[in-house]
Amino acid sequence: MMHPATFNTAQVCKQFGAANAVMSPGSRNAPLTISFARHPDIQKWIIPDERAAAFIALGIAQETNSPVVLCCTSGSALLNYAPAIAEAYYREIPLVVLSADRPPELIDQRDGQTIRQFGALENHVLGSFQLPIIESRTDEKEYESTLIEGLKKASGSRKGPVHINIPFREPFYPISDQKLSYHPINSSNTDSELRPSLDIETLDLVEFKRVLIIVGQHPPDRELTNFIAQASAKVPVLKFPLNNLATGINHVDGFIDNQQDLKPDLLLTTGLSVLSKKLKNYLRRNKPQKHIHFDPAGVTVDTYNTEPKLISQDIYQVLANEDFNSCDQDYLSNWKKNERRAKNIISDYLDSSEFSEASVAAHILGAIPAGSTLHLSNSMPVRYADLFGIKKGVKNESNRGTSGIDGCTSTAVGSSLVSNNLNVL
């Protein structure tokens, strides 16, 4: 007999925005499979290989900007999720892992398909949650409340993966005359983690003449794009394929070395990781007087060893009224001069070079039509894109959370499953 609360698992996930579930086969997770299979408003994707399934879920989540459920059976199946979960953690992408488990009394008793599942993904999830085997009304309440707690964590102010471990005892299936139906949970319980109300900080930037703006990996964002379009007329903003900006200084890797005339007084940053190793090393050697990092999720990192001041708000909200009129225009001119020189060198090389891997990469990148989504795998492909640039209007994605060489194909497949764009890997 299946417990109604277990059957309702899919409904709870749907109320937290999970409209897609990636399922892998097994018998221990049969109660969860039945719950999701019968739900009319959740799109199911059946992927037998758990490692590929996790990256496909990552691609779906990055494309839809909403939580995606991953469901597997007990044992080592869960461990195959680890590479994609690590990527999701550093990319702040909401994945909800529902792993079926054996009963607690069987763990470490040499029973088949039984490992220490709870906490197995601990280092790369926002939270690990253990649900009870439902044997009483108290267990039922705990099952639902803990499930809700995990889903809130995944879609809170800082998004990311969570692991919800669910042990089951046999039998797994409904009995022949059992009536099962979905029921909405209390709407007051479905509010995502409360976000702090904005208290826009006022920054006085007048004392800084050489201001540099760097946006790390970032999905397309209209408000950010509009802010950058205005700011880039007065200060250098560095443009990389993965920050999806429409304007800015290109080809940075082609010219950044140790030029003192490019050293900023003030560094303003937002977004996730930055691809260019040369740029990171340059800023570590040529530290600004001040570094301010904008991150609405409140995540602080010190990529450039500059001890940045963290502001937990969007850069375009805090600096909405900043005109940058006090900034040194020669500083912007120096960046543009270096950009032109690098562009000319690249152009001369492509005009004179024979058939080569680099020339083919440049040709293909230039041929991708606007409106497409370009998925860049790691190592050379993403660096070719950074060096040669991408056509305006192409959305760019890459697994740069951990910068691993695995999973790029499955991630692109996942994105294409829920996208109307041309997807190019």
C-alpha positions as CSV (number, residue, x, y, z in Angstrom):
1,M,0.0,0.0,0.0
2,M,1.3,3.5,-0.9
3,H,0.9,6.2,1.7
4,P,-1.0,9.3,0.4
5,A,1.7,11.6,1.6
6,T,4.3,9.8,-0.5
7,F,2.0,9.9,-3.5
8,N,1.6,13.7,-2.9
9,T,5.4,14.3,-3.2
10,A,5.1,15.4,-6.8
11,Q,2.3,17.9,-5.9
12,V,4.5,19.5,-3.2
13,C,7.4,19.8,-5.7
14,K,5.1,21.3,-8.3
15,Q,3.9,23.9,-5.8
16,F,7.5,25.0,-5.4
17,G,8.0,25.5,-9.1
18,A,9.3,22.2,-10.2
19,A,7.6,21.6,-13.5
20,N,10.2,19.1,-14.8
21,A,11.4,15.8,-13.3
22,V,14.3,13.7,-14.6
23,M,13.7,10.1,-13.5
24,S,16.0,7.0,-13.6
25,P,14.7,3.5,-13.2
26,G,14.7,1.3,-10.1
27,S,12.4,-0.5,-7.8
28,R,13.2,1.2,-4.5
29,N,12.1,4.6,-6.0
30,A,8.9,3.1,-7.4
31,P,6.7,5.1,-5.0
32,L,8.3,8.3,-6.2
33,T,8.2,7.2,-9.9
34,I,4.4,6.6,-9.5
35,S,3.9,10.0,-7.9
36,F,5.6,11.9,-10.7
37,A,4.4,9.6,-13.5
38,R,0.8,10.3,-12.7
39,H,1.0,14.0,-12.1
40,P,-0.5,15.8,-15.1
41,D,1.4,19.1,-14.7
42,I,4.9,17.8,-14.5
43,Q,7.0,17.0,-17.5
44,K,8.8,13.7,-17.1
45,W,12.2,12.8,-18.7
46,I,13.3,9.2,-18.4
47,I,17.1,9.0,-18.5
48,P,18.4,5.5,-17.5
49,D,22.0,6.6,-16.8
50,E,22.1,8.7,-13.6
51,R,25.3,10.6,-14.5
52,A,23.8,11.8,-17.7
53,A,20.4,12.4,-16.1
54,A,21.9,14.8,-13.6
55,F,23.5,17.0,-16.3
56,I,20.4,16.9,-18.4
57,A,18.5,18.2,-15.3
58,L,21.1,20.9,-15.0
59,G,20.5,22.0,-18.5
60,I,16.7,22.0,-18.0
61,A,17.1,24.1,-14.8
62,Q,19.5,26.6,-16.4
63,E,17.2,27.1,-19.4
64,T,13.9,27.4,-17.4
65,N,15.4,29.2,-14.4
66,S,13.3,27.0,-12.1
67,P,13.9,23.9,-9.9
68,V,14.2,20.5,-11.5
69,V,13.7,17.2,-9.7
70,L,16.2,14.4,-10.0
71,C,14.9,11.0,-8.8
72,C,17.0,7.8,-8.4
73,T,16.9,4.4,-6.7
74,S,19.0,3.4,-3.8
75,G,22.7,2.6,-3.6
76,S,25.4,3.9,-5.9
77,A,22.9,5.4,-8.3
78,L,23.0,8.6,-6.1
79,L,26.8,8.9,-6.3
80,N,26.6,9.3,-10.1
81,Y,24.8,12.6,-9.5
82,A,27.9,14.1,-7.8
83,P,29.6,15.8,-10.8
84,A,26.5,17.7,-11.9
85,I,25.5,18.5,-8.4
86,A,28.9,20.1,-7.8
87,E,28.4,22.2,-11.0
88,A,25.0,23.2,-9.9
89,Y,26.3,24.3,-6.5
90,Y,28.9,26.7,-7.9
91,R,26.5,27.9,-10.6
92,E,23.7,28.4,-8.1
93,I,21.2,26.3,-10.1
94,P,18.3,24.7,-8.2
95,L,18.3,20.9,-8.5
96,V,16.2,18.8,-6.1
97,V,17.6,15.3,-5.6
98,L,15.1,12.8,-4.3
99,S,17.0,9.6,-3.6
100,A,15.1,6.5,-2.5
101,D,16.9,4.6,0.2
102,R,16.8,1.3,2.1
103,P,15.3,1.2,5.6
104,P,17.8,2.5,8.3
105,E,18.2,-0.9,9.9
106,L,19.7,-2.4,6.7
107,I,22.5,0.2,6.3
108,D,26.0,-1.3,6.8
109,Q,24.5,-4.8,7.1
110,R,25.8,-6.0,3.8
111,D,22.4,-5.8,2.3
112,G,22.1,-5.3,-1.5
113,Q,22.1,-1.8,-3.0
114,T,22.6,-0.2,0.4
115,I,25.2,2.5,1.1
116,R,25.4,5.5,3.4
117,Q,23.2,7.8,1.3
118,F,22.3,10.5,3.7
119,G,25.0,13.2,3.6
120,A,26.6,11.6,0.5
121,L,26.4,15.0,-1.4
122,E,27.0,17.1,1.7
123,N,29.9,19.2,0.5
124,H,28.1,20.4,-2.6
125,V,24.5,21.0,-1.6
126,L,22.8,23.8,0.2
127,G,21.2,21.2,2.6
128,S,20.8,17.5,3.2
129,F,17.4,16.3,4.4
130,Q,16.3,12.9,5.7
131,L,12.6,12.0,5.5
132,P,11.0,9.4,7.7
133,I,9.4,6.1,6.8
134,I,5.8,7.0,7.3
135,E,4.3,4.7,9.9
136,S,2.3,7.2,11.9
137,R,0.5,10.6,11.7
138,T,3.6,12.2,13.2
139,D,5.8,10.7,10.5
140,E,3.4,12.0,7.9
141,K,3.7,15.5,9.2
142,E,7.4,15.3,9.4
143,Y,7.6,13.9,5.8
144,E,5.7,16.9,4.4
145,S,7.4,19.6,6.6
146,T,10.9,18.3,5.8
147,L,10.2,18.0,2.1
148,I,8.9,21.6,2.2
149,E,12.1,22.7,4.1
150,G,14.3,21.2,1.4
151,L,12.4,22.7,-1.5
152,K,12.5,26.1,0.2
153,K,16.2,25.8,0.5
154,A,16.7,25.1,-3.2
155,S,14.7,28.1,-4.3
156,G,15.7,30.6,-1.6
157,S,17.6,33.8,-2.0
158,R,20.7,31.7,-2.8
159,K,19.6,29.0,-5.3
160,G,21.3,25.7,-5.6
161,P,21.0,21.9,-5.2
162,V,19.5,20.1,-2.2
163,H,19.5,16.4,-1.3
164,I,16.3,14.8,0.1
165,N,16.9,11.2,1.1
166,I,13.7,9.1,1.4
167,P,13.8,5.5,2.8
168,F,11.1,3.0,1.9
169,R,10.0,-0.4,3.1
170,E,8.3,-2.9,0.8
171,P,5.6,-3.0,-0.6
172,F,6.3,-0.1,-2.9
173,Y,3.1,-0.1,-5.0
174,P,-0.5,0.9,-4.4
175,I,-2.9,-2.0,-3.7
176,S,-5.4,-2.8,-6.4
177,D,-8.4,-0.8,-5.0
178,Q,-6.4,2.0,-3.5
179,K,-7.7,5.5,-4.4
180,L,-4.9,8.0,-4.7
181,S,-5.2,11.7,-5.5
182,Y,-3.1,14.8,-5.3
183,H,-4.0,17.5,-2.8
184,P,-2.5,21.0,-2.6
185,I,-0.5,21.8,0.5
186,N,-1.2,24.9,2.6
187,S,-0.2,27.8,0.4
188,S,1.4,29.7,3.4
189,N,3.9,26.9,3.5
190,T,5.0,27.2,-0.1
191,D,6.5,30.7,0.1
192,S,10.2,30.5,-0.9
193,E,12.8,31.4,1.7
194,L,12.1,35.0,2.7
195,R,14.3,37.5,0.9
196,P,15.4,40.6,2.8
197,S,13.7,43.8,1.8
198,L,16.0,46.0,-0.3
199,D,17.8,48.8,1.5
200,I,19.6,50.4,-1.4
201,E,23.0,51.5,-0.3
202,T,24.4,54.8,-1.4
203,L,28.0,54.7,-2.7
204,D,30.2,57.8,-3.3
205,L,32.5,57.0,-6.2
206,V,33.7,60.5,-6.9
207,E,37.1,59.9,-5.3
208,F,37.9,57.1,-7.8
209,K,39.1,58.2,-11.3
210,R,39.9,54.8,-12.8
211,V,36.8,52.5,-12.3
212,L,36.7,49.1,-13.8
213,I,33.5,46.9,-14.0
214,I,33.8,43.1,-14.4
215,V,30.7,40.9,-14.8
216,G,31.4,37.2,-14.3
217,Q,29.3,34.4,-15.8
218,H,25.7,35.6,-15.9
219,P,22.6,34.7,-17.7
220,P,21.0,37.3,-20.0
221,D,19.5,40.1,-17.9
222,R,17.7,43.1,-19.4
223,E,18.2,45.4,-16.4
224,L,21.9,44.5,-16.1
225,T,22.3,45.0,-19.9
226,N,20.7,48.4,-19.8
227,F,22.8,49.5,-16.9
228,I,26.0,48.3,-18.6
229,A,25.1,50.1,-21.8
230,Q,25.1,53.4,-20.0
231,A,28.1,52.7,-17.8
232,S,30.3,51.5,-20.6
233,A,30.1,55.0,-22.2
234,K,32.2,56.3,-19.3
235,V,34.1,53.4,-17.7
236,P,35.6,50.2,-19.1
237,V,33.2,47.2,-18.7
238,L,34.8,43.9,-19.7
239,K,32.7,41.7,-22.1
240,F,33.1,37.9,-22.2
241,P,30.8,35.4,-23.9
242,L,29.7,34.0,-20.6
243,N,28.5,37.3,-19.1
244,N,26.0,37.7,-22.0
245,L,26.6,41.5,-22.2
246,A,25.7,43.4,-25.4
247,T,28.5,46.0,-24.9
248,G,31.9,46.2,-23.4
249,I,35.7,45.7,-24.0
250,N,36.4,42.4,-25.9
251,H,39.4,40.3,-26.5
252,V,40.9,40.9,-23.0
253,D,42.9,37.7,-23.0
254,G,44.5,39.0,-26.2
255,F,46.2,42.0,-24.6
256,I,46.1,42.0,-20.8
257,D,49.7,41.7,-19.5
258,N,51.1,44.0,-16.9
259,Q,50.1,47.4,-18.3
260,Q,50.1,49.9,-15.4
261,D,47.8,52.3,-17.3
262,L,45.0,49.7,-17.0
263,K,45.2,49.3,-13.3
264,P,41.9,50.4,-11.6
265,D,41.5,52.5,-8.5
266,L,38.1,51.0,-8.0
267,L,37.0,47.5,-9.1
268,L,33.2,46.8,-9.3
269,T,32.2,43.2,-9.8
270,T,29.1,41.0,-10.0
271,G,28.2,37.6,-11.4
272,L,29.9,34.2,-11.0
273,S,33.3,33.0,-12.2
274,V,35.6,34.8,-14.7
275,L,37.2,32.7,-17.4
276,S,40.4,34.6,-18.1
277,K,43.3,33.4,-16.0
278,K,45.5,36.2,-17.3
279,L,43.0,38.8,-16.1
280,K,42.8,37.2,-12.7
281,N,46.5,37.1,-12.3
282,Y,46.8,40.7,-13.6
283,L,44.4,42.0,-10.8
284,R,46.1,39.9,-8.2
285,R,49.4,41.7,-9.1
286,N,47.8,45.1,-9.7
287,K,45.3,45.4,-6.8
288,P,42.8,48.3,-6.9
289,Q,42.5,50.6,-3.9
290,K,39.0,49.3,-3.3
291,H,36.9,46.4,-4.6
292,I,33.1,46.2,-4.2
293,H,31.3,43.0,-5.1
294,F,27.5,42.9,-5.7
295,D,25.7,39.6,-5.1
296,P,22.0,39.5,-4.2
297,A,22.4,36.0,-2.7
298,G,25.1,37.4,-0.3
299,V,27.8,35.0,-1.4
300,T,31.3,36.4,-0.8
301,V,34.4,35.2,-2.5
302,D,37.9,36.8,-2.9
303,T,39.0,35.8,-6.4
304,Y,41.6,38.6,-6.8
305,N,42.9,38.6,-3.2
306,T,41.5,42.1,-2.8
307,E,39.2,41.6,0.3
308,P,36.1,43.0,-1.4
309,K,33.3,44.7,0.3
310,L,30.1,42.7,-0.3
311,I,26.8,44.4,-1.1
312,S,23.9,41.9,-1.2
313,Q,22.0,43.7,-3.9
314,D,22.1,44.0,-7.7
315,I,24.7,46.4,-9.1
316,Y,22.1,48.1,-11.3
317,Q,19.9,48.8,-8.3
318,V,22.7,50.3,-6.1
319,L,24.3,52.3,-9.0
320,A,21.1,53.2,-10.9
321,N,21.7,56.9,-10.6
322,E,25.5,56.8,-11.0
323,D,26.7,58.8,-14.0
324,F,30.4,58.1,-13.7
325,N,31.1,61.7,-14.8
326,S,34.0,62.1,-12.5
327,C,35.9,59.2,-14.0
328,D,39.0,59.6,-16.1
329,Q,38.1,59.2,-19.8
330,D,41.8,58.5,-20.7
331,Y,41.5,55.3,-18.6
332,L,38.6,54.2,-20.8
333,S,40.5,55.2,-23.9
334,N,43.5,53.1,-22.9
335,W,41.3,50.0,-22.6
336,K,39.7,50.7,-26.0
337,K,43.1,51.2,-27.6
338,N,44.3,47.8,-26.3
339,E,41.1,46.2,-27.5
340,R,41.6,47.7,-31.0
341,R,45.2,46.4,-31.1
342,A,44.1,42.9,-30.1
343,K,41.3,42.9,-32.6
344,N,43.6,43.9,-35.4
345,I,46.1,41.2,-34.5
346,I,43.4,38.5,-34.4
347,S,42.0,39.8,-37.7
348,D,45.4,39.7,-39.4
349,Y,46.0,36.2,-38.1
350,L,42.7,34.9,-39.5
351,D,43.3,36.6,-42.8
352,S,46.7,35.1,-43.3
353,S,46.4,31.7,-41.6
354,E,46.0,28.5,-43.4
355,F,43.3,25.9,-42.4
356,S,43.7,25.3,-38.6
357,E,41.7,24.4,-35.6
358,A,41.6,28.0,-34.5
359,S,40.5,29.3,-37.9
360,V,37.7,26.7,-38.1
361,A,36.6,27.7,-34.5
362,A,36.5,31.4,-35.5
363,H,34.6,30.6,-38.7
364,I,31.9,28.5,-36.9
365,L,31.5,31.1,-34.0
366,G,31.0,33.8,-36.6
367,A,28.3,31.8,-38.4
368,I,26.0,31.0,-35.5
369,P,22.8,33.0,-36.0
370,A,21.5,35.5,-33.5
371,G,18.7,34.0,-31.4
372,S,20.7,30.8,-30.9
373,T,21.9,29.3,-27.6
374,L,25.6,28.4,-27.7
375,H,26.9,25.8,-25.3
376,L,30.7,26.0,-24.8
377,S,32.6,23.0,-23.4
378,N,35.6,23.6,-21.3
379,S,39.3,23.8,-22.2
380,M,39.8,25.2,-25.7
381,P,36.2,25.7,-27.0
382,V,35.3,28.3,-24.4
383,R,38.7,30.0,-24.8
384,Y,38.3,30.3,-28.5
385,A,34.9,32.0,-27.9
386,D,36.5,34.3,-25.5
387,L,39.4,35.1,-27.9
388,F,37.4,35.6,-31.1
389,G,34.1,36.9,-29.6
390,I,30.5,35.9,-30.2
391,K,27.9,37.4,-32.4
392,K,25.5,39.8,-30.7
393,G,22.2,38.1,-29.8
394,V,23.6,34.7,-29.1
395,K,23.0,33.4,-25.6
396,N,26.0,31.7,-24.1
397,E,26.2,28.9,-21.6
398,S,29.0,26.8,-20.2
399,N,29.7,24.6,-17.2
400,R,32.1,27.0,-15.5
401,G,31.1,26.3,-12.0
402,T,33.7,23.6,-11.6
403,S,35.0,24.0,-15.2
404,G,35.0,20.2,-15.6
405,I,35.4,18.5,-18.9
406,D,32.5,16.2,-18.3
407,G,28.8,16.7,-18.7
408,C,28.7,19.4,-21.4
409,T,26.9,17.2,-23.9
410,S,24.2,16.1,-21.5
411,T,23.8,19.7,-20.2
412,A,23.3,21.0,-23.8
413,V,20.8,18.2,-24.4
414,G,18.8,19.1,-21.3
415,S,18.7,22.8,-22.3
416,S,17.5,21.9,-25.8
417,L,14.7,19.7,-24.5
418,V,12.9,22.8,-23.1
419,S,14.2,25.5,-25.5
420,N,12.7,26.8,-28.7
421,N,16.1,28.2,-29.8
422,L,18.6,26.6,-32.1
423,N,21.1,25.0,-29.6
424,V,24.7,24.6,-30.7
425,L,27.3,22.7,-28.7
